[in-house]
Amino acid sequence: MKKVSIIYGSTTGNTERVAEMIKDNMAECDVTVANVCNVKDDMITSADLVLFGSSTWGYGEIQDDFLGFYESMNSGLLSGKEVAVFGCGDNDGFPDVFCEAVNLITEKASECGAKVIGEGLKVDGDVDDNIAAIEAFAKSLA
């Protein structure tokens, strides 16, 4: 059984909700979901696949809780690890930096030697308006 760790940073609860929805759609996997504030290295090193989730704030900034983890990401932790990224954003209010956190985390994971799989999931606005995309993303990784 594929072991998956979903690690997220969420301010309003939307990214946390997406993380849980992804888990619910990966029933054939052994999935652990954790707030980035509670992450231990073994949650990454022991997983076959790691999903990182962060909302985008301000003008293209990574969510506050996730930022410290992002800055500490390194090749010792991520080299050779399969990684996928998701996040929430506001395309209407910030179209030129929509879900920039997804782009930044994807780039950093790649720089650390991770094998980024799939295209990052970018959830626009209300999570309920994106259920089909979230389910498809999860099932593509299972």
N, CA, C and O atoms as a GROMACS GRO file, in nm:
protein
  568
    1MET      N    1   0.084  -0.118   0.000
    1MET     CA    2   0.000   0.000   0.000
    1MET      C    3   0.089   0.124   0.000
    1MET      O    4   0.183   0.134   0.079
    2LYS      N    5   0.058   0.217  -0.088
    2LYS     CA    6   0.135   0.341  -0.100
    2LYS      C    7   0.115   0.426   0.026
    2LYS      O    8   0.002   0.450   0.068
    3LYS      N    9   0.226   0.472   0.084
    3LYS     CA   10   0.220   0.557   0.203
    3LYS      C   11   0.233   0.704   0.159
    3LYS      O   12   0.328   0.742   0.092
    4VAL      N   13   0.134   0.784   0.198
    4VAL     CA   14   0.125   0.924   0.155
    4VAL      C   15   0.118   1.014   0.277
    4VAL      O   16   0.042   0.989   0.371
    5SER      N   17   0.199   1.120   0.275
    5SER     CA   18   0.191   1.224   0.378
    5SER      C   19   0.143   1.353   0.313
    5SER      O   20   0.201   1.399   0.214
    6ILE      N   21   0.037   1.410   0.368
    6ILE     CA   22  -0.015   1.539   0.320
    6ILE      C   23   0.015   1.641   0.428
    6ILE      O   24  -0.032   1.630   0.542
    7ILE      N   25   0.095   1.740   0.391
    7ILE     CA   26   0.141   1.841   0.486
    7ILE      C   27   0.091   1.977   0.436
    7ILE      O   28   0.119   2.015   0.322
    8TYR      N   29   0.019   2.047   0.520
    8TYR     CA   30  -0.045   2.172   0.474
    8TYR      C   31  -0.024   2.285   0.574
    8TYR      O   32   0.002   2.263   0.692
    9GLY      N   33  -0.037   2.407   0.522
    9GLY     CA   34  -0.047   2.528   0.603
    9GLY      C   35  -0.176   2.597   0.565
    9GLY      O   36  -0.201   2.618   0.446
   10SER      N   37  -0.258   2.632   0.664
   10SER     CA   38  -0.390   2.689   0.635
   10SER      C   39  -0.424   2.796   0.737
   10SER      O   40  -0.411   2.774   0.858
   11THR      N   41  -0.467   2.910   0.690
   11THR     CA   42  -0.505   3.019   0.778
   11THR      C   43  -0.655   3.020   0.803
   11THR      O   44  -0.699   3.032   0.918
   12THR      N   45  -0.735   3.008   0.697
   12THR     CA   46  -0.880   3.016   0.710
   12THR      C   47  -0.946   2.878   0.716
   12THR      O   48  -1.066   2.868   0.741
   13GLY      N   49  -0.868   2.772   0.692
   13GLY     CA   50  -0.924   2.638   0.694
   13GLY      C   51  -0.948   2.580   0.555
   13GLY      O   52  -0.975   2.460   0.543
   14ASN      N   53  -0.939   2.660   0.450
   14ASN     CA   54  -0.964   2.609   0.316
   14ASN      C   55  -0.860   2.507   0.272
   14ASN      O   56  -0.896   2.402   0.219
   15THR      N   57  -0.733   2.534   0.293
   15THR     CA   58  -0.628   2.441   0.251
   15THR      C   59  -0.634   2.314   0.335
   15THR      O   60  -0.609   2.205   0.284
   16GLU      N   61  -0.667   2.327   0.462
   16GLU     CA   62  -0.686   2.209   0.546
   16GLU      C   63  -0.800   2.124   0.492
   16GLU      O   64  -0.790   2.001   0.486
   17ARG      N   65  -0.908   2.189   0.453
   17ARG     CA   66  -1.023   2.116   0.398
   17ARG      C   67  -0.986   2.044   0.269
   17ARG      O   68  -1.026   1.929   0.248
   18VAL      N   69  -0.910   2.109   0.183
   18VAL     CA   70  -0.864   2.045   0.059
   18VAL      C   71  -0.777   1.924   0.093
   18VAL      O   72  -0.790   1.819   0.030
   19ALA      N   73  -0.689   1.938   0.191
   19ALA     CA   74  -0.603   1.826   0.232
   19ALA      C   75  -0.687   1.706   0.274
   19ALA      O   76  -0.658   1.593   0.236
   20GLU      N   77  -0.790   1.730   0.351
   20GLU     CA   78  -0.878   1.622   0.396
   20GLU      C   79  -0.956   1.561   0.280
   20GLU      O   80  -0.977   1.440   0.276
   21MET      N   81  -0.998   1.644   0.185
   21MET     CA   82  -1.070   1.594   0.068
   21MET      C   83  -0.978   1.506  -0.017
   21MET      O   84  -1.020   1.404  -0.071
   22ILE      N   85  -0.852   1.547  -0.030
   22ILE     CA   86  -0.756   1.466  -0.105
   22ILE      C   87  -0.742   1.331  -0.036
   22ILE      O   88  -0.746   1.227  -0.101
   23LYS      N   89  -0.724   1.333   0.095
   23LYS     CA   90  -0.713   1.207   0.171
   23LYS      C   91  -0.833   1.118   0.146
   23LYS      O   92  -0.818   0.998   0.121
   24ASP      N   93  -0.952   1.174   0.151
   24ASP     CA   94  -1.075   1.096   0.132
   24ASP      C   95  -1.082   1.031  -0.006
   24ASP      O   96  -1.153   0.932  -0.024
   25ASN      N   97  -1.011   1.086  -0.102
   25ASN     CA   98  -1.013   1.034  -0.238
   25ASN      C   99  -0.890   0.949  -0.270
   25ASN      O  100  -0.865   0.917  -0.386
   26MET      N  101  -0.815   0.912  -0.166
   26MET     CA  102  -0.700   0.824  -0.183
   26MET      C  103  -0.718   0.703  -0.091
   26MET      O  104  -0.625   0.662  -0.021
   27ALA      N  105  -0.838   0.647  -0.093
   27ALA     CA  106  -0.875   0.540   0.000
   27ALA      C  107  -0.784   0.417  -0.009
   27ALA      O  108  -0.767   0.346   0.089
   28GLU      N  109  -0.726   0.392  -0.126
   28GLU     CA  110  -0.642   0.274  -0.141
   28GLU      C  111  -0.498   0.298  -0.093
   28GLU      O  112  -0.412   0.211  -0.106
   29CYS      N  113  -0.473   0.416  -0.038
   29CYS     CA  114  -0.341   0.451   0.015
   29CYS      C  115  -0.348   0.466   0.167
   29CYS      O  116  -0.454   0.486   0.225
   30ASP      N  117  -0.232   0.455   0.230
   30ASP     CA  118  -0.218   0.482   0.374
   30ASP      C  119  -0.180   0.629   0.386
   30ASP      O  120  -0.065   0.666   0.366
   31VAL      N  121  -0.278   0.714   0.420
   31VAL     CA  122  -0.259   0.860   0.415
   31VAL      C  123  -0.257   0.920   0.555
   31VAL      O  124  -0.344   0.892   0.637
   32THR      N  125  -0.157   1.004   0.579
   32THR     CA  126  -0.148   1.084   0.701
   32THR      C  127  -0.159   1.230   0.661
   32THR      O  128  -0.092   1.275   0.568
   33VAL      N  129  -0.242   1.304   0.732
   33VAL     CA  130  -0.259   1.448   0.708
   33VAL      C  131  -0.209   1.522   0.830
   33VAL      O  132  -0.245   1.488   0.943
   34ALA      N  133  -0.125   1.625   0.808
   34ALA     CA  134  -0.070   1.699   0.922
   34ALA      C  135  -0.054   1.847   0.890
   34ALA      O  136  -0.015   1.885   0.780
   35ASN      N  137  -0.086   1.929   0.988
   35ASN     CA  138  -0.056   2.070   0.979
   35ASN      C  139   0.096   2.085   0.979
   35ASN      O  140   0.165   2.016   1.054
   36VAL      N  141   0.147   2.174   0.897
   36VAL     CA  142   0.292   2.191   0.884
   36VAL      C  143   0.358   2.224   1.018
   36VAL      O  144   0.477   2.197   1.037
   37CYS      N  145   0.283   2.281   1.110
   37CYS     CA  146   0.338   2.314   1.243
   37CYS      C  147   0.373   2.188   1.323
   37CYS      O  148   0.450   2.195   1.419
   38ASN      N  149   0.316   2.074   1.284
   38ASN     CA  150   0.335   1.950   1.359
   38ASN      C  151   0.417   1.846   1.283
   38ASN      O  152   0.419   1.729   1.322
   39VAL      N  153   0.482   1.885   1.178
   39VAL     CA  154   0.553   1.789   1.092
   39VAL      C  155   0.684   1.744   1.154
   39VAL      O  156   0.762   1.823   1.208
   40LYS      N  157   0.706   1.614   1.145
   40LYS     CA  158   0.833   1.552   1.184
   40LYS      C  159   0.898   1.499   1.056
   40LYS      O  160   0.828   1.459   0.964
   41ASP      N  161   1.030   1.500   1.051
   41ASP     CA  162   1.101   1.457   0.931
   41ASP      C  163   1.059   1.318   0.884
   41ASP      O  164   1.053   1.294   0.764
   42ASP      N  165   1.031   1.226   0.978
   42ASP     CA  166   0.996   1.090   0.937
   42ASP      C  167   0.863   1.084   0.862
   42ASP      O  168   0.836   0.985   0.793
   43MET      N  169   0.779   1.186   0.875
   43MET     CA  170   0.656   1.190   0.796
   43MET      C  171   0.688   1.206   0.647
   43MET      O  172   0.610   1.166   0.561
   44ILE      N  173   0.803   1.262   0.620
   44ILE     CA  174   0.847   1.280   0.481
   44ILE      C  175   0.934   1.162   0.439
   44ILE      O  176   0.911   1.102   0.333
   45THR      N  177   1.032   1.129   0.520
   45THR     CA  178   1.126   1.024   0.480
   45THR      C  179   1.062   0.887   0.468
   45THR      O  180   1.107   0.806   0.388
   46SER      N  181   0.957   0.860   0.545
   46SER     CA  182   0.893   0.728   0.541
   46SER      C  183   0.782   0.718   0.435
   46SER      O  184   0.729   0.610   0.412
   47ALA      N  185   0.748   0.829   0.373
   47ALA     CA  186   0.639   0.830   0.275
   47ALA      C  187   0.688   0.796   0.136
   47ALA      O  188   0.801   0.828   0.098
   48ASP      N  189   0.601   0.732   0.059
   48ASP     CA  190   0.629   0.707  -0.082
   48ASP      C  191   0.599   0.833  -0.164
   48ASP      O  192   0.662   0.858  -0.266
   49LEU      N  193   0.502   0.911  -0.117
   49LEU     CA  194   0.458   1.033  -0.184
   49LEU      C  195   0.428   1.138  -0.077
   49LEU      O  196   0.364   1.108   0.023
   50VAL      N  197   0.475   1.260  -0.100
   50VAL     CA  198   0.448   1.371  -0.008
   50VAL      C  199   0.373   1.479  -0.085
   50VAL      O  200   0.414   1.521  -0.193
   51LEU      N  201   0.263   1.523  -0.027
   51LEU     CA  202   0.188   1.635  -0.084
   51LEU      C  203   0.204   1.754   0.007
   51LEU      O  204   0.183   1.745   0.128
   52PHE      N  205   0.241   1.866  -0.052
   52PHE     CA  206   0.253   1.991   0.022
   52PHE      C  207   0.139   2.084  -0.020
   52PHE      O  208   0.113   2.100  -0.140
   53GLY      N  209   0.072   2.144   0.078
   53GLY     CA  210  -0.037   2.236   0.049
   53GLY      C  211  -0.021   2.366   0.123
   53GLY      O  212   0.004   2.368   0.244
   54SER      N  213  -0.035   2.476   0.049
   54SER     CA  214  -0.026   2.608   0.110
   54SER      C  215  -0.114   2.705   0.035
   54SER      O  216  -0.119   2.705  -0.088
   55SER      N  217  -0.184   2.787   0.109
   55SER     CA  218  -0.258   2.895   0.047
   55SER      C  219  -0.159   3.008   0.013
   55SER      O  220  -0.046   3.011   0.063
   56THR      N  221  -0.204   3.098  -0.072
   56THR     CA  222  -0.123   3.213  -0.111
   56THR      C  223  -0.185   3.337  -0.047
   56THR      O  224  -0.306   3.357  -0.052
   57TRP      N  225  -0.100   3.420   0.014
   57TRP     CA  226  -0.146   3.540   0.084
   57TRP      C  227  -0.073   3.662   0.032
   57TRP      O  228   0.028   3.651  -0.038
   58GLY      N  229  -0.125   3.778   0.068
   58GLY     CA  230  -0.062   3.902   0.026
   58GLY      C  231  -0.046   3.904  -0.124
   58GLY      O  232  -0.137   3.869  -0.199
   59TYR      N  233   0.070   3.944  -0.167
   59TYR     CA  234   0.095   3.950  -0.311
   59TYR      C  235   0.188   3.836  -0.350
   59TYR      O  236   0.306   3.856  -0.381
   60GLY      N  237   0.132   3.714  -0.347
   60GLY     CA  238   0.207   3.596  -0.389
   60GLY      C  239   0.294   3.533  -0.282
   60GLY      O  240   0.396   3.473  -0.313
   61GLU      N  241   0.253   3.546  -0.156
   61GLU     CA  242   0.334   3.494  -0.046
   61GLU      C  243   0.283   3.361   0.006
   61GLU      O  244   0.163   3.334   0.005
   62ILE      N  245   0.375   3.278   0.052
   62ILE     CA  246   0.342   3.150   0.112
   62ILE      C  247   0.274   3.173   0.247
   62ILE      O  248   0.310   3.266   0.320
   63GLN      N  249   0.179   3.090   0.280
   63GLN     CA  250   0.105   3.100   0.406
   63GLN      C  251   0.203   3.102   0.524
   63GLN      O  252   0.304   3.033   0.522
   64ASP      N  253   0.173   3.183   0.624
   64ASP     CA  254   0.265   3.207   0.737
   64ASP      C  255   0.319   3.081   0.803
   64ASP      O  256   0.440   3.070   0.822
   65ASP      N  257   0.232   2.986   0.837
   65ASP     CA  258   0.278   2.864   0.904
   65ASP      C  259   0.371   2.783   0.815
   65ASP      O  260   0.465   2.720   0.864
   66PHE      N  261   0.344   2.783   0.684
   66PHE     CA  262   0.422   2.701   0.592
   66PHE      C  263   0.558   2.764   0.560
   66PHE      O  264   0.651   2.693   0.521
   67LEU      N  265   0.570   2.895   0.576
   67LEU     CA  266   0.691   2.966   0.536
   67LEU      C  267   0.817   2.913   0.603
   67LEU      O  268   0.918   2.892   0.536
   68GLY      N  269   0.814   2.891   0.733
   68GLY     CA  270   0.932   2.839   0.803
   68GLY      C  271   0.974   2.703   0.750
   68GLY      O  272   1.093   2.677   0.734
   69PHE      N  273   0.877   2.616   0.724
   69PHE     CA  274   0.907   2.485   0.668
   69PHE      C  275   0.966   2.499   0.529
   69PHE      O  276   1.064   2.433   0.495
   70TYR      N  277   0.908   2.585   0.449
   70TYR     CA  278   0.956   2.611   0.313
   70TYR      C  279   1.104   2.652   0.315
   70TYR      O  280   1.184   2.603   0.237
   71GLU      N  281   1.136   2.741   0.406
   71GLU     CA  282   1.275   2.789   0.416
   71GLU      C  283   1.371   2.680   0.460
   71GLU      O  284   1.491   2.688   0.432
   72SER      N  285   1.321   2.579   0.531
   72SER     CA  286   1.408   2.470   0.579
   72SER      C  287   1.410   2.349   0.485
   72SER      O  288   1.483   2.252   0.512
   73MET      N  289   1.333   2.352   0.378
   73MET     CA  290   1.332   2.239   0.284
   73MET      C  291   1.474   2.219   0.230
   73MET      O  292   1.541   2.316   0.194
   74ASN      N  293   1.519   2.091   0.226
   74ASN     CA  294   1.655   2.064   0.181
   74ASN      C  295   1.664   1.931   0.110
   74ASN      O  296   1.572   1.849   0.116
   75SER      N  297   1.775   1.909   0.044
   75SER     CA  298   1.793   1.786  -0.034
   75SER      C  299   1.803   1.662   0.055
   75SER      O  300   1.764   1.553   0.012
   76GLY      N  301   1.852   1.677   0.176
   76GLY     CA  302   1.859   1.563   0.266
   76GLY      C  303   1.722   1.506   0.295
   76GLY      O  304   1.707   1.386   0.318
   77LEU      N  305   1.624   1.590   0.295
   77LEU     CA  306   1.487   1.550   0.324
   77LEU      C  307   1.411   1.509   0.198
   77LEU      O  308   1.329   1.417   0.202
   78LEU      N  309   1.438   1.577   0.086
   78LEU     CA  310   1.352   1.561  -0.031
   78LEU      C  311   1.416   1.493  -0.152
   78LEU      O  312   1.344   1.456  -0.245
   79SER      N  313   1.545   1.474  -0.153
   79SER     CA  314   1.610   1.417  -0.270
   79SER      C  315   1.552   1.280  -0.306
   79SER      O  316   1.551   1.189  -0.223
   80GLY      N  317   1.504   1.268  -0.429
   80GLY     CA  318   1.447   1.143  -0.478
   80GLY      C  319   1.305   1.116  -0.434
   80GLY      O  320   1.245   1.017  -0.477
   81LYS      N  321   1.249   1.201  -0.351
   81LYS     CA  322   1.113   1.182  -0.298
   81LYS      C  323   1.010   1.230  -0.401
   81LYS      O  324   1.027   1.335  -0.462
   82GLU      N  325   0.903   1.150  -0.420
   82GLU     CA  326   0.793   1.195  -0.506
   82GLU      C  327   0.711   1.298  -0.430
   82GLU      O  328   0.673   1.277  -0.315
   83VAL      N  329   0.685   1.412  -0.496
   83VAL     CA  330   0.616   1.524  -0.434
   83VAL      C  331   0.510   1.578  -0.530
   83VAL      O  332   0.531   1.582  -0.651
   84ALA      N  333   0.398   1.619  -0.473
   84ALA     CA  334   0.295   1.692  -0.546
   84ALA      C  335   0.254   1.811  -0.459
   84ALA      O  336   0.268   1.807  -0.337
   85VAL      N  337   0.201   1.916  -0.523
   85VAL     CA  338   0.173   2.040  -0.451
   85VAL      C  339   0.031   2.088  -0.484
   85VAL      O  340  -0.016   2.075  -0.597
   86PHE      N  341  -0.036   2.143  -0.383
   86PHE     CA  342  -0.168   2.201  -0.402
   86PHE      C  343  -0.180   2.327  -0.318
   86PHE      O  344  -0.103   2.348  -0.223
   87GLY      N  345  -0.275   2.410  -0.352
   87GLY     CA  346  -0.297   2.530  -0.274
   87GLY      C  347  -0.422   2.604  -0.314
   87GLY      O  348  -0.483   2.577  -0.417
   88CYS      N  349  -0.459   2.700  -0.229
   88CYS     CA  350  -0.577   2.781  -0.251
   88CYS      C  351  -0.536   2.925  -0.278
   88CYS      O  352  -0.435   2.973  -0.225
   89GLY      N  353  -0.614   2.992  -0.360
   89GLY     CA  354  -0.585   3.131  -0.391
   89GLY      C  355  -0.708   3.203  -0.443
   89GLY      O  356  -0.818   3.149  -0.445
   90ASP      N  357  -0.686   3.328  -0.486
   90ASP     CA  358  -0.792   3.416  -0.532
   90ASP      C  359  -0.754   3.471  -0.669
   90ASP      O  360  -0.681   3.569  -0.680
   91ASN      N  361  -0.804   3.407  -0.773
   91ASN     CA  362  -0.771   3.448  -0.909
   91ASN      C  363  -0.835   3.582  -0.946
   91ASN      O  364  -0.778   3.656  -1.025
   92ASP      N  365  -0.952   3.613  -0.890
   92ASP     CA  366  -1.018   3.740  -0.922
   92ASP      C  367  -0.941   3.858  -0.864
   92ASP      O  368  -0.922   3.959  -0.932
   93GLY      N  369  -0.898   3.847  -0.739
   93GLY     CA  370  -0.830   3.958  -0.674
   93GLY      C  371  -0.682   3.969  -0.708
   93GLY      O  372  -0.626   4.078  -0.707
   94PHE      N  373  -0.619   3.855  -0.738
   94PHE     CA  374  -0.474   3.853  -0.762
   94PHE      C  375  -0.439   3.763  -0.880
   94PHE      O  376  -0.369   3.663  -0.863
   95PRO      N  377  -0.487   3.796  -0.999
   95PRO     CA  378  -0.467   3.706  -1.113
   95PRO      C  379  -0.320   3.684  -1.151
   95PRO      O  380  -0.285   3.577  -1.199
   96ASP      N  381  -0.235   3.784  -1.132
   96ASP     CA  382  -0.095   3.769  -1.174
   96ASP      C  383  -0.008   3.693  -1.074
   96ASP      O  384   0.104   3.656  -1.106
   97VAL      N  385  -0.060   3.668  -0.953
   97VAL     CA  386   0.012   3.584  -0.855
   97VAL      C  387  -0.080   3.477  -0.799
   97VAL      O  388  -0.060   3.430  -0.686
   98PHE      N  389  -0.179   3.437  -0.878
   98PHE     CA  390  -0.275   3.335  -0.835
   98PHE      C  391  -0.203   3.206  -0.797
   98PHE      O  392  -0.130   3.149  -0.877
   99CYS      N  393  -0.224   3.162  -0.673
   99CYS     CA  394  -0.164   3.039  -0.620
   99CYS      C  395  -0.013   3.035  -0.640
   99CYS      O  396   0.043   2.930  -0.670
  100GLU      N  397   0.051   3.147  -0.622
  100GLU     CA  398   0.197   3.154  -0.636
  100GLU      C  399   0.268   3.061  -0.539
  100GLU      O  400   0.378   3.014  -0.568
  101ALA      N  401   0.208   3.035  -0.422
  101ALA     CA  402   0.269   2.943  -0.325
  101ALA      C  403   0.289   2.805  -0.388
  101ALA      O  404   0.390   2.739  -0.361
  102VAL      N  405   0.195   2.761  -0.471
  102VAL     CA  406   0.210   2.631  -0.539
  102VAL      C  407   0.334   2.634  -0.627
  102VAL      O  408   0.413   2.538  -0.628
  103ASN      N  409   0.352   2.742  -0.701
  103ASN     CA  410   0.469   2.755  -0.788
  103ASN      C  411   0.599   2.757  -0.708
  103ASN      O  412   0.696   2.689  -0.743
  104LEU      N  413   0.601   2.835  -0.600
  104LEU     CA  414   0.722   2.848  -0.519
  104LEU      C  415   0.761   2.716  -0.453
  104LEU      O  416   0.878   2.679  -0.454
  105ILE      N  417   0.664   2.645  -0.398
  105ILE     CA  418   0.692   2.517  -0.331
  105ILE      C  419   0.736   2.412  -0.433
  105ILE      O  420   0.827   2.334  -0.406
  106THR      N  421   0.672   2.411  -0.549
  106THR     CA  422   0.710   2.318  -0.655
  106THR      C  423   0.855   2.342  -0.696
  106THR      O  424   0.933   2.247  -0.709
  107GLU      N  425   0.890   2.467  -0.716
  107GLU     CA  426   1.026   2.502  -0.757
  107GLU      C  427   1.128   2.464  -0.650
  107GLU      O  428   1.233   2.408  -0.681
  108LYS      N  429   1.096   2.493  -0.525
  108LYS     CA  430   1.188   2.462  -0.415
  108LYS      C  431   1.206   2.311  -0.400
  108LYS      O  432   1.318   2.264  -0.380
  109ALA      N  433   1.098   2.236  -0.409
  109ALA     CA  434   1.106   2.090  -0.399
  109ALA      C  435   1.195   2.035  -0.510
  109ALA      O  436   1.278   1.947  -0.487
  110SER      N  437   1.179   2.087  -0.631
  110SER     CA  438   1.263   2.043  -0.743
  110SER      C  439   1.409   2.076  -0.718
  110SER      O  440   1.497   1.993  -0.744
  111GLU      N  441   1.436   2.195  -0.667
  111GLU     CA  442   1.573   2.236  -0.636
  111GLU      C  443   1.635   2.143  -0.531
  111GLU      O  444   1.757   2.124  -0.529
  112CYS      N  445   1.552   2.088  -0.444
  112CYS     CA  446   1.599   1.998  -0.338
  112CYS      C  447   1.608   1.853  -0.385
  112CYS      O  448   1.634   1.763  -0.305
  113GLY      N  449   1.586   1.830  -0.514
  113GLY     CA  450   1.602   1.696  -0.570
  113GLY      C  451   1.478   1.609  -0.568
  113GLY      O  452   1.485   1.491  -0.600
  114ALA      N  453   1.364   1.667  -0.530
  114ALA     CA  454   1.240   1.590  -0.532
  114ALA      C  455   1.195   1.567  -0.675
  114ALA      O  456   1.226   1.645  -0.765
  115LYS      N  457   1.122   1.459  -0.694
  115LYS     CA  458   1.061   1.429  -0.824
  115LYS      C  459   0.917   1.479  -0.816
  115LYS      O  460   0.830   1.411  -0.761
  116VAL      N  461   0.892   1.598  -0.871
  116VAL     CA  462   0.758   1.656  -0.867
  116VAL      C  463   0.672   1.585  -0.970
  116VAL      O  464   0.707   1.580  -1.088
  117ILE      N  465   0.560   1.530  -0.925
  117ILE     CA  466   0.472   1.457  -1.016
  117ILE      C  467   0.342   1.534  -1.034
  117ILE      O  468   0.290   1.595  -0.941
  118GLY      N  469   0.292   1.530  -1.153
  118GLY     CA  470   0.166   1.598  -1.184
  118GLY      C  471   0.181   1.749  -1.181
  118GLY      O  472   0.283   1.804  -1.140
  119GLU      N  473   0.076   1.812  -1.228
  119GLU     CA  474   0.070   1.958  -1.224
  119GLU      C  475   0.010   1.999  -1.091
  119GLU      O  476  -0.084   1.934  -1.043
  120GLY      N  477   0.060   2.103  -1.030
  120GLY     CA  478   0.008   2.148  -0.902
  120GLY      C  479  -0.140   2.182  -0.911
  120GLY      O  480  -0.185   2.239  -1.011
  121LEU      N  481  -0.214   2.148  -0.807
  121LEU     CA  482  -0.357   2.180  -0.801
  121LEU      C  483  -0.373   2.320  -0.745
  121LEU      O  484  -0.325   2.350  -0.636
  122LYS      N  485  -0.441   2.406  -0.822
  122LYS     CA  486  -0.466   2.543  -0.780
  122LYS      C  487  -0.616   2.562  -0.763
  122LYS      O  488  -0.692   2.563  -0.860
  123VAL      N  489  -0.657   2.578  -0.638
  123VAL     CA  490  -0.798   2.590  -0.603
  123VAL      C  491  -0.834   2.738  -0.596
  123VAL      O  492  -0.776   2.812  -0.516
  124ASP      N  493  -0.928   2.780  -0.678
  124ASP     CA  494  -0.967   2.920  -0.686
  124ASP      C  495  -1.095   2.945  -0.607
  124ASP      O  496  -1.199   2.886  -0.635
  125GLY      N  497  -1.085   3.034  -0.508
  125GLY     CA  498  -1.204   3.075  -0.434
  125GLY      C  499  -1.262   2.967  -0.346
  125GLY      O  500  -1.190   2.902  -0.270
  126ASP      N  501  -1.393   2.948  -0.356
  126ASP     CA  502  -1.466   2.855  -0.270
  126ASP      C  503  -1.428   2.711  -0.301
  126ASP      O  504  -1.436   2.667  -0.416
  127VAL      N  505  -1.388   2.638  -0.198
  127VAL     CA  506  -1.348   2.498  -0.213
  127VAL      C  507  -1.460   2.417  -0.277
  127VAL      O  508  -1.434   2.330  -0.360
  128ASP      N  509  -1.585   2.444  -0.239
  128ASP     CA  510  -1.699   2.368  -0.292
  128ASP      C  511  -1.714   2.380  -0.443
  128ASP      O  512  -1.775   2.293  -0.506
  129ASP      N  513  -1.662   2.486  -0.501
  129ASP     CA  514  -1.668   2.504  -0.646
  129ASP      C  515  -1.559   2.427  -0.718
  129ASP      O  516  -1.553   2.429  -0.841
  130ASN      N  517  -1.472   2.359  -0.644
  130ASN     CA  518  -1.357   2.290  -0.701
  130ASN      C  519  -1.351   2.141  -0.668
  130ASN      O  520  -1.247   2.078  -0.684
  131ILE      N  521  -1.461   2.086  -0.621
  131ILE     CA  522  -1.462   1.946  -0.574
  131ILE      C  523  -1.416   1.849  -0.683
  131ILE      O  524  -1.336   1.760  -0.655
  132ALA      N  525  -1.467   1.864  -0.804
  132ALA     CA  526  -1.430   1.771  -0.912
  132ALA      C  527  -1.280   1.776  -0.939
  132ALA      O  528  -1.218   1.672  -0.961
  133ALA      N  529  -1.221   1.894  -0.939
  133ALA     CA  530  -1.077   1.908  -0.965
  133ALA      C  531  -0.995   1.847  -0.851
  133ALA      O  532  -0.892   1.785  -0.875
  134ILE      N  533  -1.041   1.866  -0.728
  134ILE     CA  534  -0.970   1.810  -0.611
  134ILE      C  535  -0.975   1.657  -0.617
  134ILE      O  536  -0.874   1.590  -0.595
  135GLU      N  537  -1.092   1.602  -0.645
  135GLU     CA  538  -1.106   1.456  -0.654
  135GLU      C  539  -1.018   1.400  -0.766
  135GLU      O  540  -0.951   1.299  -0.748
  136ALA      N  541  -1.018   1.466  -0.882
  136ALA     CA  542  -0.936   1.419  -0.995
  136ALA      C  543  -0.788   1.425  -0.961
  136ALA      O  544  -0.713   1.334  -0.997
  137PHE      N  545  -0.744   1.530  -0.893
  137PHE     CA  546  -0.605   1.545  -0.852
  137PHE      C  547  -0.565   1.428  -0.760
  137PHE      O  548  -0.463   1.364  -0.782
  138ALA      N  549  -0.647   1.403  -0.660
  138ALA     CA  550  -0.619   1.296  -0.563
  138ALA      C  551  -0.612   1.161  -0.632
  138ALA      O  552  -0.519   1.084  -0.609
  139LYS      N  553  -0.708   1.133  -0.715
  139LYS     CA  554  -0.713   1.002  -0.782
  139LYS      C  555  -0.598   0.984  -0.880
  139LYS      O  556  -0.555   0.872  -0.904
  140SER      N  557  -0.548   1.093  -0.937
  140SER     CA  558  -0.434   1.082  -1.029
  140SER      C  559  -0.306   1.046  -0.956
  140SER      O  560  -0.211   0.997  -1.018
  141LEU      N  561  -0.302   1.070  -0.826
  141LEU     CA  562  -0.181   1.042  -0.746
  141LEU      C  563  -0.187   0.910  -0.670
  141LEU      O  564  -0.084   0.857  -0.628
  142ALA      N  565  -0.307   0.856  -0.653
  142ALA     CA  566  -0.327   0.734  -0.573
  142ALA      C  567  -0.261   0.613  -0.638
  142ALA      O  568  -0.268   0.503  -0.584
   0.00000   0.00000   0.00000
